[in-house]
Amino acid sequence: MPYDFPKRLRTLRAHRGLSQKQLAALCRLSQSAISNYENGTRKLSREIFTLAKVLEVSPLWLAEGSGPKDPPPNLYQAEPNKPYIRKWPFVKIKPEDLQSLSKEDTAILEETLLALLSALKNNKKSK
């Protein structure tokens, strides 16, 4: 018997090793939104696509438990110049660490990362 949406979401999140807070940060939702989805007090919305993308499953499977679990090929293919990171790439930095920054600090971090990425790309091209 297939699980209902709250149980599918809760089980999949746990299998991915994510806390509600971590999933929320990756989806740009609040932790309470994830909690409400998991306890069934929040109804499905367009956020199902974001949840499915982050959890790497088919939105239809996540929402209804039908069809293949794996997303169709190229469903989450990155747009040009906008790569999609499937997994959190940092070991020592947690998503919630970034979420807790002020807008000003976030802007400084973003500019620093852009400069570092540019320098790394230029260094790679010169080799």
Backbone hydrogen bonds, N-H to C=O, Kabsch-Sander energy under -0.5 kcal/mol:
donor,donor_aa,acceptor,acceptor_aa,energy
8,R,4,D,-2.7
9,L,5,F,-2.9
10,R,6,P,-2.5
11,T,7,K,-2.7
12,L,8,R,-2.6
13,R,9,L,-2.7
14,A,10,R,-2.1
15,H,11,T,-2.4
16,R,12,L,-1.7
17,G,14,A,-1.3
18,L,13,R,-2.2
23,L,19,S,-2.5
24,A,20,Q,-2.6
25,A,21,K,-2.2
26,L,22,Q,-2.3
27,C,23,L,-1.9
28,R,24,A,-0.8
28,R,25,A,-0.6
29,L,24,A,-2.9
34,I,30,S,-1.5
35,S,31,Q,-2.5
36,N,32,S,-2.7
37,Y,33,A,-2.2
38,E,34,I,-2.6
39,N,35,S,-1.9
40,G,36,N,-0.5
40,G,37,Y,-0.8
41,T,36,N,-1.5
42,R,36,N,-1.5
48,I,45,S,-2.1
49,F,46,R,-1.6
50,T,46,R,-0.6
51,L,47,E,-2.7
52,A,48,I,-2.6
53,K,49,F,-2.2
54,V,50,T,-2.5
55,L,51,L,-2.4
56,E,52,A,-0.7
56,E,53,K,-0.7
57,V,52,A,-2.2
58,S,69,K,-3.1
62,L,58,S,-2.5
63,A,59,P,-2.7
64,E,60,L,-3.0
65,G,60,L,-0.7
65,G,61,W,-1.8
66,S,60,L,-0.8
75,L,72,P,-1.9
77,Q,74,N,-1.2
79,E,82,K,-0.9
82,K,79,E,-2.4
85,I,83,P,-0.6
86,R,84,Y,-0.7
97,D,94,K,-1.2
98,L,94,K,-1.1
99,Q,95,P,-2.0
100,S,96,E,-1.4
101,L,98,L,-1.4
106,T,102,S,-2.6
107,A,103,K,-2.2
108,I,104,E,-2.1
109,L,105,D,-2.6
110,E,106,T,-2.6
111,E,107,A,-2.3
112,T,108,I,-2.3
113,L,109,L,-2.7
114,L,110,E,-2.5
115,A,111,E,-2.2
116,L,112,T,-2.4
117,L,113,L,-3.1
118,S,114,L,-2.3
119,A,115,A,-2.4
120,L,116,L,-2.6
121,K,117,L,-2.5
122,N,118,S,-2.6
123,N,119,A,-2.4
124,K,120,L,-2.1
125,K,121,K,-2.2
126,S,122,N,-1.6
127,K,123,N,-0.6
127,K,124,K,-0.7
